[in-house]
Amino acid sequence: MPTATITSKGQVTIPKKIRDELGLKPGDKVNFEVDKQGNLNVSKKKYSIDDTYGMLHRENQKSYTVEEMDEKLTEYFKKKYKAR
């Protein structure tokens, strides 16, 4: 059974075997849950569509319609592949 040591700051390095089993990569989020018997369960955070709301929003950023985005992407790819 893999074990880890808690640092003075309360940090723990998740053992490689566990990271591999959970498919964890740098930057991933993990959930911690303690069951009624006092066992700790660790799982990879799964995101829902609600978690992404507002993710790309920036103050004073102009909003674009889907048609405007399509137009700009078409221009970009025409320039990119014409240059080759």
N, CA, C and O atoms as CSV, one atom per row, in Angstrom:
chain,resi,resn,atom,element,x,y,z
A,1,MET,N,N,0.853,-1.175,0.000
A,1,MET,CA,C,0.000,0.000,0.000
A,1,MET,C,C,0.900,1.238,0.000
A,1,MET,O,O,1.742,1.386,0.885
A,2,PRO,N,N,0.730,2.132,-0.986
A,2,PRO,CA,C,1.534,3.349,-1.031
A,2,PRO,C,C,1.224,4.250,0.164
A,2,PRO,O,O,0.074,4.363,0.588
A,3,THR,N,N,2.260,4.883,0.697
A,3,THR,CA,C,2.071,5.828,1.802
A,3,THR,C,C,2.748,7.150,1.446
A,3,THR,O,O,3.583,7.220,0.545
A,4,ALA,N,N,2.367,8.185,2.175
A,4,ALA,CA,C,2.943,9.514,1.974
A,4,ALA,C,C,3.074,10.188,3.325
A,4,ALA,O,O,2.419,9.800,4.293
A,5,THR,N,N,3.922,11.198,3.385
A,5,THR,CA,C,4.153,11.944,4.621
A,5,THR,C,C,3.579,13.341,4.484
A,5,THR,O,O,3.722,13.973,3.437
A,6,ILE,N,N,2.936,13.825,5.524
A,6,ILE,CA,C,2.388,15.181,5.540
A,6,ILE,C,C,3.494,16.142,5.951
A,6,ILE,O,O,4.186,15.913,6.943
A,7,THR,N,N,3.661,17.232,5.177
A,7,THR,CA,C,4.678,18.232,5.507
A,7,THR,C,C,4.147,19.149,6.607
A,7,THR,O,O,2.981,19.064,6.991
A,8,SER,N,N,5.013,20.022,7.103
A,8,SER,CA,C,4.598,20.976,8.143
A,8,SER,C,C,3.523,21.933,7.635
A,8,SER,O,O,2.802,22.533,8.432
A,9,LYS,N,N,3.409,22.080,6.310
A,9,LYS,CA,C,2.379,22.942,5.714
A,9,LYS,C,C,1.101,22.174,5.396
A,9,LYS,O,O,0.163,22.729,4.823
A,10,GLY,N,N,1.065,20.888,5.773
A,10,GLY,CA,C,-0.129,20.083,5.519
A,10,GLY,C,C,-0.191,19.544,4.101
A,10,GLY,O,O,-1.248,19.100,3.653
A,11,GLN,N,N,0.923,19.575,3.392
A,11,GLN,CA,C,0.947,19.096,2.014
A,11,GLN,C,C,1.357,17.624,1.956
A,11,GLN,O,O,2.116,17.130,2.789
A,12,VAL,N,N,0.821,16.941,0.932
A,12,VAL,CA,C,1.128,15.532,0.716
A,12,VAL,C,C,1.413,15.345,-0.769
A,12,VAL,O,O,0.695,15.879,-1.615
A,13,THR,N,N,2.449,14.595,-1.081
A,13,THR,CA,C,2.687,14.206,-2.467
A,13,THR,C,C,1.953,12.896,-2.703
A,13,THR,O,O,2.175,11.914,-1.994
A,14,ILE,N,N,1.086,12.886,-3.691
A,14,ILE,CA,C,0.347,11.668,-4.006
A,14,ILE,C,C,1.320,10.705,-4.676
A,14,ILE,O,O,1.950,11.059,-5.672
A,15,PRO,N,N,1.449,9.502,-4.147
A,15,PRO,CA,C,2.399,8.543,-4.719
A,15,PRO,C,C,2.145,8.293,-6.210
A,15,PRO,O,O,1.000,8.295,-6.660
A,16,LYS,N,N,3.219,8.078,-6.964
A,16,LYS,CA,C,3.133,7.898,-8.416
A,16,LYS,C,C,2.158,6.797,-8.809
A,16,LYS,O,O,1.387,6.964,-9.755
A,17,LYS,N,N,2.181,5.688,-8.105
A,17,LYS,CA,C,1.273,4.585,-8.426
A,17,LYS,C,C,-0.190,5.052,-8.393
A,17,LYS,O,O,-0.985,4.693,-9.262
A,18,ILE,N,N,-0.527,5.848,-7.391
A,18,ILE,CA,C,-1.900,6.354,-7.255
A,18,ILE,C,C,-2.190,7.383,-8.347
A,18,ILE,O,O,-3.260,7.357,-8.955
A,19,ARG,N,N,-1.235,8.292,-8.600
A,19,ARG,CA,C,-1.420,9.277,-9.676
A,19,ARG,C,C,-1.672,8.572,-10.999
A,19,ARG,O,O,-2.546,8.969,-11.769
A,20,ASP,N,N,-0.901,7.529,-11.255
A,20,ASP,CA,C,-1.073,6.778,-12.505
A,20,ASP,C,C,-2.431,6.095,-12.561
A,20,ASP,O,O,-3.099,6.127,-13.595
A,21,GLU,N,N,-2.843,5.479,-11.462
A,21,GLU,CA,C,-4.140,4.783,-11.431
A,21,GLU,C,C,-5.307,5.749,-11.644
A,21,GLU,O,O,-6.296,5.399,-12.288
A,22,LEU,N,N,-5.189,6.967,-11.101
A,22,LEU,CA,C,-6.257,7.958,-11.246
A,22,LEU,C,C,-6.107,8.782,-12.524
A,22,LEU,O,O,-7.003,9.550,-12.874
A,23,GLY,N,N,-4.983,8.627,-13.218
A,23,GLY,CA,C,-4.750,9.409,-14.435
A,23,GLY,C,C,-4.511,10.883,-14.130
A,23,GLY,O,O,-4.884,11.750,-14.919
A,24,LEU,N,N,-3.895,11.167,-12.994
A,24,LEU,CA,C,-3.663,12.548,-12.578
A,24,LEU,C,C,-2.438,13.133,-13.266
A,24,LEU,O,O,-1.407,12.476,-13.412
A,25,LYS,N,N,-2.582,14.393,-13.684
A,25,LYS,CA,C,-1.481,15.129,-14.305
A,25,LYS,C,C,-1.323,16.455,-13.572
A,25,LYS,O,O,-2.242,16.884,-12.875
A,26,PRO,N,N,-0.168,17.113,-13.717
A,26,PRO,CA,C,0.009,18.426,-13.072
A,26,PRO,C,C,-1.126,19.380,-13.444
A,26,PRO,O,O,-1.495,19.493,-14.613
A,27,GLY,N,N,-1.667,20.055,-12.452
A,27,GLY,CA,C,-2.767,20.991,-12.672
A,27,GLY,C,C,-4.144,20.398,-12.450
A,27,GLY,O,O,-5.118,21.138,-12.312
A,28,ASP,N,N,-4.246,19.063,-12.412
A,28,ASP,CA,C,-5.545,18.437,-12.157
A,28,ASP,C,C,-6.002,18.745,-10.733
A,28,ASP,O,O,-5.189,19.011,-9.848
A,29,LYS,N,N,-7.298,18.704,-10.534
A,29,LYS,CA,C,-7.887,18.895,-9.207
A,29,LYS,C,C,-8.301,17.536,-8.664
A,29,LYS,O,O,-8.683,16.644,-9.421
A,30,VAL,N,N,-8.222,17.387,-7.345
A,30,VAL,CA,C,-8.651,16.149,-6.707
A,30,VAL,C,C,-9.675,16.454,-5.618
A,30,VAL,O,O,-9.650,17.517,-4.997
A,31,ASN,N,N,-10.563,15.508,-5.403
A,31,ASN,CA,C,-11.562,15.602,-4.336
A,31,ASN,C,C,-11.122,14.729,-3.171
A,31,ASN,O,O,-10.571,13.646,-3.369
A,32,PHE,N,N,-11.369,15.207,-1.950
A,32,PHE,CA,C,-11.090,14.434,-0.745
A,32,PHE,C,C,-12.408,14.246,-0.006
A,32,PHE,O,O,-13.150,15.204,0.214
A,33,GLU,N,N,-12.691,13.011,0.372
A,33,GLU,CA,C,-13.930,12.715,1.094
A,33,GLU,C,C,-13.620,11.708,2.200
A,33,GLU,O,O,-12.922,10.719,1.980
A,34,VAL,N,N,-14.148,11.978,3.383
A,34,VAL,CA,C,-13.967,11.061,4.511
A,34,VAL,C,C,-15.301,10.348,4.736
A,34,VAL,O,O,-16.333,10.995,4.914
A,35,ASP,N,N,-15.273,9.004,4.726
A,35,ASP,CA,C,-16.512,8.255,4.934
A,35,ASP,C,C,-16.798,8.095,6.428
A,35,ASP,O,O,-16.026,8.568,7.261
A,36,LYS,N,N,-17.889,7.440,6.764
A,36,LYS,CA,C,-18.324,7.299,8.163
A,36,LYS,C,C,-17.343,6.512,9.018
A,36,LYS,O,O,-17.312,6.671,10.239
A,37,GLN,N,N,-16.541,5.662,8.379
A,37,GLN,CA,C,-15.546,4.879,9.131
A,37,GLN,C,C,-14.224,5.636,9.281
A,37,GLN,O,O,-13.277,5.120,9.876
A,38,GLY,N,N,-14.158,6.840,8.752
A,38,GLY,CA,C,-12.939,7.643,8.865
A,38,GLY,C,C,-11.921,7.369,7.778
A,38,GLY,O,O,-10.774,7.802,7.884
A,39,ASN,N,N,-12.320,6.658,6.732
A,39,ASN,CA,C,-11.424,6.396,5.609
A,39,ASN,C,C,-11.437,7.568,4.642
A,39,ASN,O,O,-12.485,8.152,4.363
A,40,LEU,N,N,-10.270,7.898,4.141
A,40,LEU,CA,C,-10.148,8.993,3.182
A,40,LEU,C,C,-10.235,8.443,1.772
A,40,LEU,O,O,-9.518,7.506,1.420
A,41,ASN,N,N,-11.110,9.022,0.964
A,41,ASN,CA,C,-11.237,8.669,-0.446
A,41,ASN,C,C,-10.751,9.851,-1.273
A,41,ASN,O,O,-11.163,10.991,-1.054
A,42,VAL,N,N,-9.874,9.564,-2.223
A,42,VAL,CA,C,-9.343,10.592,-3.115
A,42,VAL,C,C,-9.784,10.237,-4.523
A,42,VAL,O,O,-9.646,9.091,-4.951
A,43,SER,N,N,-10.318,11.225,-5.250
A,43,SER,CA,C,-10.742,10.985,-6.631
A,43,SER,C,C,-10.408,12.202,-7.478
A,43,SER,O,O,-10.303,13.323,-6.982
A,44,LYS,N,N,-10.245,11.947,-8.766
A,44,LYS,CA,C,-9.990,13.031,-9.706
A,44,LYS,C,C,-11.271,13.822,-9.881
A,44,LYS,O,O,-12.342,13.245,-10.065
A,45,LYS,N,N,-11.163,15.160,-9.822
A,45,LYS,CA,C,-12.351,15.994,-9.994
A,45,LYS,C,C,-12.859,15.869,-11.415
A,45,LYS,O,O,-12.100,16.000,-12.375
A,46,LYS,N,N,-14.140,15.615,-11.537
A,46,LYS,CA,C,-14.790,15.569,-12.842
A,46,LYS,C,C,-15.551,16.868,-13.014
A,46,LYS,O,O,-16.282,17.296,-12.121
A,47,TYR,N,N,-15.376,17.487,-14.155
A,47,TYR,CA,C,-15.997,18.776,-14.415
A,47,TYR,C,C,-17.316,18.610,-15.132
A,47,TYR,O,O,-17.479,17.746,-15.994
A,48,SER,N,N,-18.252,19.456,-14.755
A,48,SER,CA,C,-19.527,19.496,-15.464
A,48,SER,C,C,-19.516,20.739,-16.342
A,48,SER,O,O,-18.637,21.590,-16.204
A,49,ILE,N,N,-20.459,20.846,-17.219
A,49,ILE,CA,C,-20.555,22.013,-18.089
A,49,ILE,C,C,-20.734,23.285,-17.263
A,49,ILE,O,O,-20.285,24.357,-17.667
A,50,ASP,N,N,-21.388,23.168,-16.107
A,50,ASP,CA,C,-21.589,24.332,-15.238
A,50,ASP,C,C,-20.265,24.891,-14.708
A,50,ASP,O,O,-20.159,26.087,-14.439
A,51,ASP,N,N,-19.248,24.021,-14.558
A,51,ASP,CA,C,-17.944,24.468,-14.073
A,51,ASP,C,C,-17.237,25.376,-15.069
A,51,ASP,O,O,-16.343,26.130,-14.687
A,52,THR,N,N,-17.619,25.315,-16.328
A,52,THR,CA,C,-16.942,26.106,-17.354
A,52,THR,C,C,-17.567,27.491,-17.546
A,52,THR,O,O,-17.008,28.331,-18.251
A,53,TYR,N,N,-18.717,27.730,-16.924
A,53,TYR,CA,C,-19.393,29.014,-17.108
A,53,TYR,C,C,-18.485,30.173,-16.705
A,53,TYR,O,O,-17.942,30.191,-15.600
A,54,GLY,N,N,-18.327,31.129,-17.598
A,54,GLY,CA,C,-17.552,32.325,-17.315
A,54,GLY,C,C,-16.048,32.143,-17.401
A,54,GLY,O,O,-15.296,33.076,-17.123
A,55,MET,N,N,-15.599,30.956,-17.783
A,55,MET,CA,C,-14.182,30.645,-17.808
A,55,MET,C,C,-13.389,31.553,-18.750
A,55,MET,O,O,-12.247,31.910,-18.460
A,56,LEU,N,N,-13.986,31.917,-19.856
A,56,LEU,CA,C,-13.284,32.718,-20.861
A,56,LEU,C,C,-13.608,34.201,-20.778
A,56,LEU,O,O,-13.099,34.990,-21.573
A,57,HIS,N,N,-14.434,34.582,-19.843
A,57,HIS,CA,C,-14.848,35.983,-19.723
A,57,HIS,C,C,-13.700,36.859,-19.235
A,57,HIS,O,O,-12.976,36.502,-18.305
A,58,ARG,N,N,-13.550,37.997,-19.871
A,58,ARG,CA,C,-12.580,39.002,-19.455
A,58,ARG,C,C,-13.313,40.352,-19.391
A,58,ARG,O,O,-14.173,40.629,-20.227
A,59,GLU,N,N,-12.982,41.170,-18.426
A,59,GLU,CA,C,-13.586,42.498,-18.319
A,59,GLU,C,C,-13.325,43.272,-19.607
A,59,GLU,O,O,-12.240,43.190,-20.184
A,60,ASN,N,N,-14.316,44.013,-20.044
A,60,ASN,CA,C,-14.227,44.883,-21.233
A,60,ASN,C,C,-13.919,44.116,-22.517
A,60,ASN,O,O,-13.434,44.706,-23.483
A,61,GLN,N,N,-14.188,42.833,-22.542
A,61,GLN,CA,C,-13.948,42.034,-23.749
A,61,GLN,C,C,-15.190,42.081,-24.628
A,61,GLN,O,O,-16.307,41.887,-24.150
A,62,LYS,N,N,-14.985,42.340,-25.920
A,62,LYS,CA,C,-16.093,42.390,-26.856
A,62,LYS,C,C,-16.671,40.983,-27.045
A,62,LYS,O,O,-15.927,40.006,-27.128
A,63,SER,N,N,-17.979,40.893,-27.111
A,63,SER,CA,C,-18.639,39.627,-27.393
A,63,SER,C,C,-18.782,39.467,-28.899
A,63,SER,O,O,-19.006,40.444,-29.614
A,64,TYR,N,N,-18.654,38.241,-29.377
A,64,TYR,CA,C,-18.782,37.953,-30.796
A,64,TYR,C,C,-19.903,36.952,-31.008
A,64,TYR,O,O,-20.137,36.072,-30.180
A,65,THR,N,N,-20.599,37.103,-32.143
A,65,THR,CA,C,-21.611,36.119,-32.503
A,65,THR,C,C,-20.896,34.921,-33.118
A,65,THR,O,O,-19.718,34.999,-33.465
A,66,VAL,N,N,-21.617,33.823,-33.246
A,66,VAL,CA,C,-21.054,32.632,-33.874
A,66,VAL,C,C,-20.668,32.950,-35.325
A,66,VAL,O,O,-19.640,32.484,-35.816
A,67,GLU,N,N,-21.489,33.736,-35.994
A,67,GLU,CA,C,-21.202,34.105,-37.381
A,67,GLU,C,C,-19.903,34.910,-37.476
A,67,GLU,O,O,-19.101,34.685,-38.383
A,68,GLU,N,N,-19.692,35.850,-36.541
A,68,GLU,CA,C,-18.456,36.639,-36.540
A,68,GLU,C,C,-17.233,35.757,-36.273
A,68,GLU,O,O,-16.181,35.943,-36.883
A,69,MET,N,N,-17.381,34.799,-35.359
A,69,MET,CA,C,-16.269,33.887,-35.077
A,69,MET,C,C,-15.958,33.034,-36.308
A,69,MET,O,O,-14.793,32.842,-36.654
A,70,ASP,N,N,-16.999,32.523,-36.967
A,70,ASP,CA,C,-16.800,31.723,-38.179
A,70,ASP,C,C,-16.061,32.531,-39.242
A,70,ASP,O,O,-15.148,32.030,-39.898
A,71,GLU,N,N,-16.467,33.779,-39.398
A,71,GLU,CA,C,-15.849,34.649,-40.401
A,71,GLU,C,C,-14.360,34.867,-40.098
A,71,GLU,O,O,-13.521,34.755,-40.993
A,72,LYS,N,N,-14.040,35.172,-38.859
A,72,LYS,CA,C,-12.649,35.408,-38.469
A,72,LYS,C,C,-11.811,34.134,-38.607
A,72,LYS,O,O,-10.669,34.192,-39.064
A,73,LEU,N,N,-12.363,33.001,-38.221
A,73,LEU,CA,C,-11.632,31.742,-38.359
A,73,LEU,C,C,-11.383,31.411,-39.827
A,73,LEU,O,O,-10.301,30.942,-40.182
A,74,THR,N,N,-12.369,31.649,-40.674
A,74,THR,CA,C,-12.209,31.407,-42.109
A,74,THR,C,C,-11.091,32.279,-42.662
A,74,THR,O,O,-10.238,31.796,-43.407
A,75,GLU,N,N,-11.087,33.557,-42.306
A,75,GLU,CA,C,-10.017,34.476,-42.743
A,75,GLU,C,C,-8.657,33.978,-42.274
A,75,GLU,O,O,-7.698,33.954,-43.046
A,76,TYR,N,N,-8.577,33.586,-41.022
A,76,TYR,CA,C,-7.311,33.131,-40.444
A,76,TYR,C,C,-6.764,31.925,-41.203
A,76,TYR,O,O,-5.592,31.903,-41.578
A,77,PHE,N,N,-7.617,30.918,-41.430
A,77,PHE,CA,C,-7.157,29.699,-42.081
A,77,PHE,C,C,-6.842,29.922,-43.568
A,77,PHE,O,O,-5.938,29.290,-44.115
A,78,LYS,N,N,-7.584,30.815,-44.210
A,78,LYS,CA,C,-7.262,31.127,-45.610
A,78,LYS,C,C,-5.874,31.743,-45.693
A,78,LYS,O,O,-5.085,31.377,-46.565
A,79,LYS,N,N,-5.566,32.676,-44.796
A,79,LYS,CA,C,-4.235,33.312,-44.783
A,79,LYS,C,C,-3.170,32.292,-44.438
A,79,LYS,O,O,-2.124,32.243,-45.087
A,80,LYS,N,N,-3.419,31.484,-43.434
A,80,LYS,CA,C,-2.431,30.515,-42.974
A,80,LYS,C,C,-2.052,29.509,-44.051
A,80,LYS,O,O,-0.868,29.234,-44.247
A,81,TYR,N,N,-3.027,28.960,-44.747
A,81,TYR,CA,C,-2.752,27.907,-45.703
A,81,TYR,C,C,-2.455,28.435,-47.106
A,81,TYR,O,O,-1.943,27.693,-47.945
A,82,LYS,N,N,-2.765,29.694,-47.372
A,82,LYS,CA,C,-2.420,30.316,-48.642
A,82,LYS,C,C,-0.922,30.618,-48.662
A,82,LYS,O,O,-0.282,30.559,-49.712
A,83,ALA,N,N,-0.376,30.939,-47.498
A,83,ALA,CA,C,1.030,31.315,-47.384
A,83,ALA,C,C,1.959,30.140,-47.625
A,83,ALA,O,O,3.143,30.344,-47.892
A,84,ARG,N,N,1.470,28.942,-47.541
A,84,ARG,CA,C,2.330,27.733,-47.704
A,84,ARG,C,C,2.559,27.404,-49.142
A,84,ARG,O,O,3.249,26.433,-49.451
